[in-house]
């Protein structure tokens, strides 16, 4: 009798264990799901009129443009600082032209061409203290043939002028084990948190590469990035005029958004992350050439005396002869360098310090640890720098003894 009872208890335990095993594993499976949420910018408060403010020191300057009377220094995402020239070697702060989300600009005649987020502006700067918008070309930098270059515009009402654009996205990942008692979770909780996030300004912590913007005046024409590749625009009493030109090749146009437009000595530079294009203006003819650099290009300059393009990249300095595309030896890396310019047969790099190298050997001439900045411009025997120290002018008549102009 006792044996039968023990056998019965043992059988019940076995069956119970088997049922428990089937309950845990028969209806269980791993899951891994994700959902992407868009972050939108309400640009109505950004695409506004410019404001002329009191002069301030630049914090993140990216470009210097000089005219007969003024220096214009771009402040990334904020506006343009204006300095009045008291003579050929001295300037005084004049004002700050606030233009939100500016990324590129140039000056031609009495007009400042710049972007206001995705719009193109033509600004009258004959008297910078009374600067005013003469023309706004809406969505000029958001209508590229390659849709990947554009920002998605979201309609939030029945109007077509909502000006709400996708600037980023956030992806939520969920993973675990789904069972009959513990099903896979849905995204309803996250839908309430992240669905249709609309912000009034781009947070400083959010890196947004778009819009792709470029300006450089050359041969009396303002060049910008256009529908296919380049656009030429101008402003006069008859109004704003823009024409498109397809001069990039298909690979560049579709795969490598341009990040910088620059010109020197009647040569137009287009820089992307690893590609460098130049266009040589010769009357009405434009000869195009492309090059590939193994590391990300930061800046470029052209040395007329040696007919050589010099690049500043993450690897250092490298050069390429204009005629045959032969590369010269690449130098050691230059920590913190942000800008490059050619002065006669010398190469200047600026960043955490100023360095001067002799071309084409790249022999170091001298380092100036007390001279720093993020952009520079040479005018005659004067080097203009802009950075966190402000706008400073240096006498470069003796490269071994460069001095600050008091």
Secondary structure, 3 states (H helix, E strand, C coil): CHHHHHHHHHHHHHHHHHHHHHHHHCCCEEEEEEEEEEEEEEHHHCCCCCEEECCCCCCCEEEEEECCCEEEEEECCCEEEEEEEEECCEEEEEEEEECCCCCCEEEECCEEEEEECCEEEEEECCCHHHCEEEEEECCCCCCCCCHHHCCCEECCCCCCCCCEEEEEEEEEEEEEEECCCCCCCCCHHHHHHHCCEEECCCCCCCCCCCCCCCEEEECCEEEEECCCCEEEEEEECCEEEEEEECCCCHHHHHHCCCCEEEEECCEEEEECCCEEEEEEEECCEEEEEEEECCCCEEEEEEEHHHCEEEEEECCEEEEEECCCCCECCCCCCCCCCCEEEEECCEEEEECCCEEEEECCCCEEEEEECCCCCCEEEEECCEEEEEECCEEEEEECCCCCCCEECC
